[in-house]
């Protein structure tokens, strides 16, 4: 496969990305169905689970530190046919997980009430008590999330994205079955129990599947391996956390427009997930493929080919999504039972998102190449630039309604793409760091 053979790269990216997409889609679908069942417990319960989901998204950023670093290091070692480096990458990832996961689980349980009060604005209403009850199970259970993501990272770095997809389908399928039973029996804590049990079962099957990827050899230096994982994965986790923080801040800007705007924005965001998950699936595929190619010693210029193909795949998906939203925005809002005022604002917002989605797709997908080639810290700066542009501009344009917010999002994405283009030119000929060097 030569440097200019883009079709081969594109086929490989699609083969790696589509299982990741269905893995992410299964999680979002299970989350939506869980909210539907929780809705039977009342508005306070819905609010409690909604904020708990935001907290788990923040925890996901911590889990990605070890998981993303492991995926890239394992993929690089696989390309280099270096079993020692692979063992080191796997050991380092599990060591990071073994430190972070228990700390989050224990601290989360002990601080469940202050955390619930904090994320709900410092109040003392019934939703705070319900959120604390949910956290009493979900935060200790986050250790299962960390372990599952770490297991997935090893499999994905080994080139196997289908097994994580099957495990996600298993876990979320069990959650869908258990939700009505457990929520009816245990209330809001039943939702957390169903989620923990589904993840536990999938983790058990995943550990069995991981056996076939084991390699024998000398035991690596775990501390050095963990530090290598942290150096590689920390910027990736920080990038995700920064995106989440910017998203939450944007909700605050939209809040200035009134309750109907917030509701419309919330519904539109859920519809966007179906598209944006495809972008992140391509990003993971690009990171895995790029690291593997670098491990093989391929020419540095091949990264540009992979990046262009990743942007093409994700951009095509974004174009299709933009067209569907343009034509079907009223149906999307109707499917969520939106009231007329909410529906009107939501339709305008969804129809204005086309340019933003295409730019975001290219940005996210090409970012996978930078992650896979060891330049994720540079990518983090571009994410920060986007937040600095988007939030003040959204505030300034919010007088135009949600259409102005969508315009600000598009301008910020354009600024990030321009910065990414300049960065890609600068690092295009830079040698990648020696990921798999084992001390």
Protein Blocks (a to p, Z undefined) as FASTA:
>chain_A
ZZklmmlmmmmmmmmmmmmmmmmmmmmmmmmmmmmmmmmnojklmmmmmmmmmmmmmmmm
mmmmmmmmmmmmmmmmmmnopaklmmmmmmmmmmmmmmmmmmmmmmmmmmmmmmmmmmno
opabfklmmmmmmmmmmmmmmmmmmmmmmmmmmmmmnopaklmmmmmmmmmmmmmmmmmm
mmmmnommlmmmmmmmmmmmmmmmmmmmmmmmgccdddddfklmmmmmmmmmmmmmmmmm
mmmmmmmmmmmmmmmnojklmmmmmmmmmmmmmmmmmmmmmmmmmmmmmmmmmmnopafk
lmmmmmmmmmmmmmmmmmmmmmmmmmmmmmmmmmnopafklmmmmmmmmmmmmmmmmmmm
mmmmmmmmmmmnopammmmmmmmmmmmmmmmmmmmmmmnojmlmmmmmmmmmmmmmmmmm
mmmmmmmmgccddfklcZZ
